[in-house]
Amino acid sequence: MRVAVLHGQEQPAAASRVPPGTSRHRTGVGLPSAVAIRTGPTLHRPRRSARAARAAALVLHGGTEVSLRPTRASATPAVRMLPFAWSLRRRGRRHGLAVWRLRYRVRGWNGDEMSPLADVRHALDEIHARHGDVPVVLVGHSMGGRAAMRSAGGSARTLVGLAPWVPAGEPVSQLGGCRVLVVHGSTDRRTSPQRSLEFAREASTVAERIWYVALRGSGHAMLRRARQWHRLTTDFVLASLGFASVPTVLVAADGERLVERSL
């Protein structure tokens, strides 16, 4: 499937002032005082007819804690999500699943700015402008997993967090009524599998249902046992949208709010 790319406009920097599309920060937070950034994220969208889409998936890559550097298309976190998008597209096409990929304006979360969230909101607006009021599944890795969880609500009530970065104190109230899959490799040294499990347990108090799956022997890059990462994600997305049956490993008992599995 071919994709069209929407680019945010870049504004030239001016020497004497903070230029358009630039963020200014207080000193002491590890950020430059003024950095020119793109004023919009980059979206890779399907060229399917808007009428054909019955649902959409938005794929969100990872990033870093603090950075205002632009995100390049060749950046490893962005490239890492391509196989997930391909798997969703290949198996979801016949069901009318439109798969979108988002590239953030900047690499970092950036504290209270929470930079990726504005990009996710922009992407959701674009999805609904093209496809109408369809359900949207958010699939995010690492920082993208955090962005997905924070962006829950409205049409986005099915979420996938892959090795998500979810610090202690991360809110869960927005996950009320949502279906959430959290997958974490047991040997991850970048984000904490234990913290992901704690987050899942916290979220289970409000979510419709949340699944936590530990993939033994896999790390943050999702390279070891890559096929399981891709298959489990795609199986969950299609099942949650009613396009396929629930995979055996995710079958839950009636009333079971938190489903813990180890593979």
C-alpha positions as CSV (number, residue, x, y, z in Angstrom):
1,M,0.0,0.0,0.0
2,R,1.4,3.4,-0.9
3,V,1.4,6.2,1.5
4,A,1.1,10.0,1.2
5,V,3.1,12.1,3.6
6,L,1.8,15.2,5.3
7,H,4.7,17.5,6.4
8,G,4.5,20.2,9.0
9,Q,5.8,23.5,7.8
10,E,9.2,24.7,8.9
11,Q,9.8,28.3,9.8
12,P,13.1,30.1,9.4
13,A,14.8,31.2,12.6
14,A,15.3,34.9,13.2
15,A,18.4,36.1,15.0
16,S,16.7,38.7,17.3
17,R,13.7,36.9,18.6
18,V,12.2,33.5,19.2
19,P,11.1,32.4,15.7
20,P,7.7,31.0,14.8
21,G,7.5,27.3,15.6
22,T,10.1,27.7,18.4
23,S,9.8,26.8,22.0
24,R,11.5,28.8,24.8
25,H,12.2,27.1,28.1
26,R,13.4,28.2,31.5
27,T,17.1,27.4,32.1
28,G,17.9,24.5,34.4
29,V,15.6,21.9,32.8
30,G,18.2,20.5,30.4
31,L,16.6,22.2,27.3
32,P,18.0,24.9,25.0
33,S,16.6,28.3,25.7
34,A,15.3,28.6,22.1
35,V,15.2,25.9,19.5
36,A,13.5,26.1,16.1
37,I,11.2,23.1,15.5
38,R,8.7,22.1,12.8
39,T,5.3,23.4,13.5
40,G,3.5,20.2,12.7
41,P,4.2,16.4,12.9
42,T,4.5,14.1,9.9
43,L,1.7,11.7,9.1
44,H,1.9,8.7,6.8
45,R,-1.6,7.9,5.8
46,P,-3.2,5.2,3.7
47,R,-4.5,6.1,0.2
48,R,-7.6,4.0,0.6
49,S,-11.0,5.5,0.0
50,A,-12.4,7.2,3.1
51,R,-15.5,5.1,2.6
52,A,-13.6,1.9,2.9
53,A,-12.3,2.5,6.4
54,R,-14.3,0.9,9.2
55,A,-11.6,1.6,11.8
56,A,-8.1,3.0,12.1
57,A,-4.9,2.2,13.9
58,L,-2.4,5.0,14.7
59,V,1.2,3.7,15.2
60,L,3.3,5.8,17.6
61,H,7.1,5.4,17.9
62,G,9.4,5.9,20.9
63,G,11.6,8.8,21.8
64,T,13.6,10.2,24.6
65,E,12.9,12.0,27.9
66,V,14.2,15.4,26.9
67,S,15.0,16.7,23.4
68,L,13.8,19.4,21.0
69,R,15.7,18.0,18.1
70,P,13.5,17.1,15.1
71,T,12.6,13.5,14.6
72,R,14.1,12.1,11.4
73,A,12.4,9.6,9.2
74,S,15.4,7.4,9.5
75,A,15.5,7.5,13.3
76,T,15.7,4.0,14.9
77,P,12.5,4.5,17.0
78,A,10.5,5.4,14.0
79,V,11.9,2.6,11.8
80,R,11.3,0.1,14.6
81,M,7.5,0.5,14.2
82,L,7.4,-0.2,10.5
83,P,6.9,-4.0,10.9
84,F,4.0,-3.4,13.3
85,A,2.4,-1.1,10.7
86,W,3.0,-3.6,7.9
87,S,1.5,-6.4,9.9
88,L,-1.6,-4.4,10.8
89,R,-2.0,-3.3,7.2
90,R,-1.5,-6.7,5.7
91,R,-4.0,-8.5,8.0
92,G,-6.4,-5.6,8.5
93,R,-6.9,-4.4,5.0
94,R,-9.7,-6.7,4.1
95,H,-11.6,-5.7,7.2
96,G,-11.3,-2.0,6.4
97,L,-8.6,-1.1,8.9
98,A,-6.7,2.1,7.9
99,V,-3.2,2.2,9.3
100,W,-1.6,5.5,10.0
101,R,1.9,6.3,11.3
102,L,2.9,9.4,13.1
103,R,6.4,11.0,13.3
104,Y,6.6,13.5,16.1
105,R,7.9,17.0,15.6
106,V,10.6,16.5,18.2
107,R,12.3,13.5,19.8
108,G,11.5,14.2,23.5
109,W,8.6,14.1,25.9
110,N,10.0,17.3,27.5
111,G,8.5,17.4,30.9
112,D,5.3,19.3,31.4
113,E,5.2,20.1,27.7
114,M,4.5,16.5,26.9
115,S,5.4,17.3,23.3
116,P,4.0,14.1,21.6
117,L,0.5,14.7,22.9
118,A,-0.2,17.6,20.6
119,D,1.0,15.6,17.7
120,V,-1.3,12.7,18.6
121,R,-4.3,15.0,18.8
122,H,-3.4,16.4,15.4
123,A,-3.2,12.9,14.0
124,L,-6.6,12.0,15.5
125,D,-8.1,15.1,14.0
126,E,-6.7,14.1,10.6
127,I,-8.0,10.5,10.9
128,H,-11.5,11.6,11.6
129,A,-11.4,14.3,8.9
130,R,-10.6,11.5,6.4
131,H,-12.6,8.6,7.7
132,G,-15.3,10.0,9.9
133,D,-16.3,8.8,13.3
134,V,-14.5,5.5,13.3
135,P,-12.9,3.8,16.3
136,V,-9.1,4.3,16.5
137,V,-6.6,2.0,18.1
138,L,-3.4,3.6,19.4
139,V,-0.3,1.4,19.2
140,G,2.8,2.9,20.9
141,H,6.3,1.8,21.8
142,S,8.2,3.2,24.8
143,M,7.5,6.9,24.9
144,G,4.8,6.2,22.2
145,G,3.2,3.8,24.7
146,R,3.0,6.6,27.2
147,A,1.6,9.0,24.6
148,A,-1.0,6.3,23.7
149,M,-2.1,5.9,27.3
150,R,-2.3,9.6,27.9
151,S,-4.4,10.1,24.7
152,A,-7.1,7.6,25.6
153,G,-10.7,8.7,25.3
154,G,-13.3,9.6,22.7
155,S,-12.8,7.3,19.7
156,A,-9.5,6.0,21.1
157,R,-10.6,3.4,23.6
158,T,-8.4,0.5,22.6
159,L,-4.7,0.9,23.4
160,V,-1.5,-1.1,23.0
161,G,1.6,-0.2,25.0
162,L,4.8,-2.0,23.8
163,A,7.5,-1.8,26.5
164,P,5.8,1.5,27.5
165,W,7.6,4.2,29.5
166,V,5.1,4.8,32.3
167,P,6.8,6.5,35.3
168,A,5.5,6.1,38.8
169,G,2.5,8.4,39.3
170,E,1.3,8.1,35.7
171,P,-2.4,8.9,35.6
172,V,-4.9,6.1,34.8
173,S,-8.3,7.8,35.1
174,Q,-8.4,8.5,31.4
175,L,-8.4,4.8,30.8
176,G,-11.9,4.3,32.1
177,G,-13.9,1.9,29.9
178,C,-10.8,1.2,27.7
179,R,-9.4,-2.1,26.5
180,V,-5.6,-2.0,27.0
181,L,-2.8,-4.4,26.1
182,V,0.6,-3.9,27.7
183,V,3.5,-6.1,26.4
184,H,7.0,-6.0,28.0
185,G,10.1,-8.0,27.4
186,S,11.5,-9.5,30.6
187,T,15.1,-8.4,29.8
188,D,14.3,-4.8,29.0
189,R,16.9,-2.5,30.5
190,R,15.5,0.8,29.1
191,T,12.0,0.7,30.5
192,S,10.9,-1.3,33.5
193,P,8.8,-4.5,33.0
194,Q,7.9,-4.4,36.7
195,R,6.7,-0.8,36.5
196,S,4.6,-1.7,33.4
197,L,3.0,-4.5,35.5
198,E,2.3,-2.0,38.3
199,F,0.8,0.4,35.9
200,A,-1.5,-2.4,34.5
201,R,-2.7,-3.2,38.0
202,E,-3.4,0.4,38.7
203,A,-5.2,0.8,35.4
204,S,-7.3,-2.3,36.0
205,T,-9.3,-0.4,38.6
206,V,-10.8,1.8,35.8
207,A,-10.3,0.1,32.5
208,E,-12.8,-2.3,31.0
209,R,-10.1,-4.9,30.8
210,I,-6.3,-4.7,30.7
211,W,-3.9,-7.4,29.6
212,Y,-0.3,-7.6,30.7
213,V,1.9,-10.0,28.7
214,A,5.6,-10.6,29.6
215,L,7.7,-11.9,26.7
216,R,10.5,-13.9,28.3
217,G,14.0,-13.1,27.0
218,S,13.1,-10.1,24.9
219,G,14.4,-6.6,25.3
220,H,13.4,-3.0,24.6
221,A,14.2,-3.1,20.9
222,M,11.7,-5.9,20.4
223,L,14.1,-7.7,18.1
224,R,14.3,-11.0,19.9
225,R,10.9,-12.8,19.4
226,A,10.0,-10.1,17.0
227,R,7.3,-12.2,15.3
228,Q,5.5,-12.7,18.6
229,W,5.5,-8.9,19.2
230,H,4.0,-8.3,15.8
231,R,1.5,-11.1,15.9
232,L,0.3,-10.5,19.4
233,T,-0.2,-6.8,18.7
234,T,-2.1,-7.4,15.4
235,D,-4.2,-10.2,16.9
236,F,-5.3,-7.9,19.8
237,V,-6.1,-5.0,17.5
238,L,-8.2,-7.1,15.2
239,A,-10.0,-8.9,18.0
240,S,-10.7,-5.6,19.9
241,L,-12.3,-4.2,16.7
242,G,-14.5,-7.3,16.2
243,F,-12.6,-8.4,13.1
244,A,-11.2,-11.6,14.5
245,S,-11.6,-13.9,17.5
246,V,-9.6,-13.3,20.7
247,P,-6.3,-15.2,20.6
248,T,-6.2,-18.1,23.0
249,V,-3.4,-16.5,25.1
250,L,-5.6,-13.4,25.8
251,V,-8.9,-15.2,26.6
252,A,-10.2,-14.0,29.9
253,A,-12.7,-15.2,32.4
254,D,-16.0,-13.3,32.8
255,G,-15.5,-10.3,35.0
256,E,-11.7,-10.6,34.9
257,R,-10.4,-7.0,34.8
258,L,-6.6,-7.8,34.8
259,V,-5.2,-10.6,32.7
260,E,-1.6,-11.5,33.3
261,R,0.3,-13.8,31.0
262,S,3.9,-14.9,30.4
263,L,5.1,-16.2,27.1
